[in-house]
Amino acid sequence: RVFKVLRVLRLVRFIRIIRILDARLRGKDTSEVIAEHMQRFDLLFGLIKAHRGAQRALVGYFGNHGEVESVEVARCLLQSETSVYKAMTLCTMEEEHLEDWLIEELSVCHSNMRVAREMEAYLLGAREAGVLTASEAESLVHTVHHHMHRFAEQLGDLRHGRALKPRFTKTSVVDECEVEQARKVLENDSGGFNENADVPCRSGGSAA
């Protein structure tokens, strides 16, 4: 039994090494610390969503027009809600180890994946209803699948610590710097620009 456990540990370690090598070959650095916290955060967030969905389904199936009238159902809901609060506490602890843009990027990717699935179902329904031809629906669905692949790839990079900069979102630091640069350009056009003035950026650099 001990040797079986050791084999499993070696296999897990080998898979981790393969992932690191694959990221290096694709020119992406890997942060094991970010990957560990991100995987925990994503797992806990998924647990919260699953519990909330199960609560709604339980009330819809055993309740009376959305009202809980059974003690057993109420007990199940309270136990589930207790697990939700525990997961939320742990999720907050993991979030403290992650940068804000990582959480925002994760949320944007999940939301875009959900919208893409809804769009795919809508297009397939339009094809079945005869609104779109088969070739038109296939072309549109192919485009949706292309974007879904991009979002899924970014989700994988986020979970494994390979995403070191935002891909679908912009940080507030970059936005403020760009606004300041635009303001300086306008001042230059109006004749009030100082050629030696630097544009302050919160990221630590400066642009002229």
Buried (B, 14 or more C-beta within 10 A) or exposed (E): EEEEEEEEEEEEEEEBEEBBEEBEEEEBEBBEEBBEBBBBBBBBBEBBEBBEEEBEEBBEEEBEEEEBEEEEBEEBBEEBEEBBEEBBEBBEEBBEBBEEBBBBBBEBBBEBBEBBEEBBEEBBEBBEEEEBEEEEBEEBBEEBEEBBEBBEBBBEBBBBBBBEEBBEBEBEEBEBBBEBBEEBEEEEEEEEEEEEEEBEBEEEEEEE
